[in-house]
Amino acid sequence: MKKFSCTRSIGEEIYYATLIAEDETQAREMAVAEVNQKWQKNGGRPREWSLRVLEPEVDGPARVLDCGYHEA
């Protein structure tokens, strides 16, 4: 498992999620699902998210650690 930082911008809003996932595909899907659940479909599509690995090896299970948004 890896710890990821995920971001997506829509106009002046930046959505972010910090999560633990198996790979980039799972990380993007988890970020989309979490944002859609909290902010009514603002998660977009997985390919619209930028990812960065924060820690290459962490203990599972896959989970969202933090999620939010702010204006640019």
Phi, psi and omega in degrees: 000153179230151175263126184242150166249125183239137178222152176211134178246142176229107183058242181261003179260137177241120177262145181217156175211140172246127187207167175248127182214164179291318184205180183297321180299312179295321180299314179297316180297320178293320179297314178301311183298317182294314180294319178299321179294318185275326187233036169048071170072026176269004182285340178066214180252151182307324183291346180277356182264138173264142182235152173215133177280123178270321177218126185285336181221109177226161178285144177279186010276172176298133180193157176272128179266323181203149180205139179187191176205160174209162179272140181288000000 
